[in-house]
Structure formats: C-alpha cells, structure tokens
C-alpha cells in the first residue's frame, strides 16, 4: 500500500474518531445520564466488534488473566472516564473537550516515569510544559471560555484523559494476556455493559429509547464509529508501524474542534486557538520517537467509548 494511501486512511481514521466528540455532546442534549449512555455504547460496541471477530474467524475463549485485563480496561478506559466526560459534555463546548483530550500523552508520560516503564528527557519535559501552558490558556484568560461559569466544569473534562493515560500505562505494564486489540476492546465492552447495566438501573439512569431522534442517533453513531476506527487504527499499526499510526492523535484534536464548529456551530476565542497550537507542539515533543518505541500503545477511547 502506498504512503499516500496510508496517509489518506490515517486522515479518515482521525476524522472519524474526532466525530465522536460532538456526537457525545448531542447524545447528552436531552438529559440522558452517563451510566445509561455507557450501557448502550458498550452494547453496540460488543455487537460490532463481535461481528468483526466472527467474520475474521478470531473467536477465542477468554482465560482468567484475559478477563482481569479486560476488567481493568473497562474501568479505566470506559466506565470511569466516560462517567465524567458525559457530565462535562453537558456544560462545556465539545471543542474544548476535544482540546483537553489531547492531554493524554502528556499525562501518560509522568505516570510511565512513576511505573518505571519510560525515561525522562529534556525534549519531553518541554512538551509537558507546553501542555501545561495550553491548559492554562483555557482556564485563565477571561475570554477563553464562552462563559466563565464553565470554568468549574473543566476539572470534570480533565478526569477522562487522566484515566486514558492510566489505561495506556497499565496495558504497557501488564500487556493484554495474548489478546489482540479488537479482542481486548470487545471483551472490555462486554464487561462494561455488564457493570453499567445494574448501576444504571439502581441510579435511575437506565435508558429505554422511546424514539430514534438526534440523541439516539448520535449515541449509536458514535459507538459504531469508535468500534470501526479503533479496528482501523489497529490495522494501521500493522501496516505502517506504531510511530506513523500514533500521529492520528493530532488529527483527532484538530478535527474534534472542526467537527464541533461544523455540527454544533461552536466558535473559539484566539486563546483557545493558541492553546491548540501549544497542545500540538507539546504532543509532538512528548510522544516517543521511532527509536524509543517498538510496540503501539493501546490508545484510550474517546469520550463515547
């Protein structure tokens, strides 16, 4: 496959992944609560990923170790971060959430240092400083957010990238017990649905759709898109290598803001655009170079998965 074709595929994956950010905003627009949304998105994910495994003949019998890894990923990559992301999506512009999600590699790096799975370097420390500067440009200037009252909800949006960073580090530390990424995500989605269902019922958040309007379509669409683009990401790693594939993170950030403008009519202040520039520079410095990384991280899902 030519380099141009791979670049176009990466563009499609990044644009699709980013589309889930404004779709999450639409999904919460009529009052749907996080646990009910998490149940349906994981259920839809199981159906799609299970079909992929069936078609490819990659059926397997999970071992106790694989169930344990899947539980870890279900908690740190789906249930806990999404519970906060959906809350944040009610109050914050989708473009701001997309921008804050790009903090994942910058949060992952100090965690990796603490776990002893990575090493520091001046380049990465500068990247961390740029990420901090980008965050401060969101929360400090008066005109960065459409309403200063939104500021109290920014910490909610920061919880998700922290959990995704933790998820990636735990997978790097403990592996996936022999499962490929699609098997891992499918099994984690099964557990996510099983955990979310009773919690949603107990807290009155369970959703029984009475119609199929924009929020329901957004939920179904984002779950399906994530399952497909995640599988596409895994394919990309195999075709072009992890260092090339990880560049999708830049596209998710940029397209997340673009989709939010196109679908939700959001507009951003000069401070937010400056924050985007700093964030992209920080990501470029923090992410491993080719000689630093031989295997891909398991990327944290977007806020809808």
C-alpha positions, 0 to 999 in steps of 0.5 A, a space after each residue: 500500500 502506498 504512503 499516500 494511501 496510508 496517509 489518506 486512511 490515517 486522515 479518515 481514521 482521525 476524522 472519524 474518531 474526532 466525530 465522536 466528540 460532538 456526537 457525545 455532546 448531542 447524545 447528552 442534549 436531552 438529559 440522558 445520564 452517563 451510566 445509561 449512555 455507557 450501557 448502550 455504547 458498550 452494547 453496540 460496541 460488543 455487537 460490532 466488534 463481535 461481528 468483526 471477530 466472527 467474520 475474521 474467524 478470531 473467536 477465542 475463549 477468554 482465560 482468567 488473566 484475559 478477563 482481569 485485563 479486560 476488567 481493568 480496561 473497562 474501568 479505566 478506559 470506559 466506565 470511569 472516564 466516560 462517567 465524567 466526560 458525559 457530565 462535562 459534555 453537558 456544560 462545556 463546548 465539545 471543542 474544548 473537550 476535544 482540546 483537553 483530550 489531547 492531554 493524554 500523552 502528556 499525562 501518560 508520560 509522568 505516570 510511565 516515569 512513576 511505573 518505571 516503564 519510560 525515561 525522562 528527557 529534556 525534549 519531553 519535559 518541554 512538551 509537558 510544559 507546553 501542555 501545561 501552558 495550553 491548559 492554562 490558556 483555557 482556564 485563565 484568560 477571561 475570554 477563553 471560555 464562552 462563559 466563565 461559569 464553565 470554568 468549574 466544569 473543566 476539572 470534570 473534562 480533565 478526569 477522562 484523559 487522566 484515566 486514558 493515560 492510566 489505561 495506556 500505562 497499565 496495558 504497557 505494564 501488564 500487556 493484554 494476556 495474548 489478546 489482540 486489540 479488537 479482542 481486548 476492546 470487545 471483551 472490555 465492552 462486554 464487561 462494561 455493559 455488564 457493570 453499567 447495566 445494574 448501576 444504571 438501573 439502581 441510579 435511575 439512569 437506565 435508558 429505554 429509547 422511546 424514539 430514534 431522534 438526534 440523541 439516539 442517533 448520535 449515541 449509536 453513531 458514535 459507538 459504531 464509529 469508535 468500534 470501526 476506527 479503533 479496528 482501523 487504527 489497529 490495522 494501521 499499526 500493522 501496516 505502517 508501524 506504531 510511530 506513523 499510526 500514533 500521529 492520528 492523535 493530532 488529527 483527532 484534536 484538530 478535527 474534534 474542534 472542526 467537527 464541533 464548529 461544523 455540527 454544533 456551530 461552536 466558535 473559539 476565542 484566539 486563546 483557545 486557538 493558541 492553546 491548540 497550537 501549544 497542545 500540538 507542539 507539546 504532543 509532538 515533543 512528548 510522544 516517543 520517537 521511532 527509536 524509543 518505541 517498538 510496540 503501539 500503545 493501546 490508545 484510550 477511547 474517546 469520550 463515547 467509548 
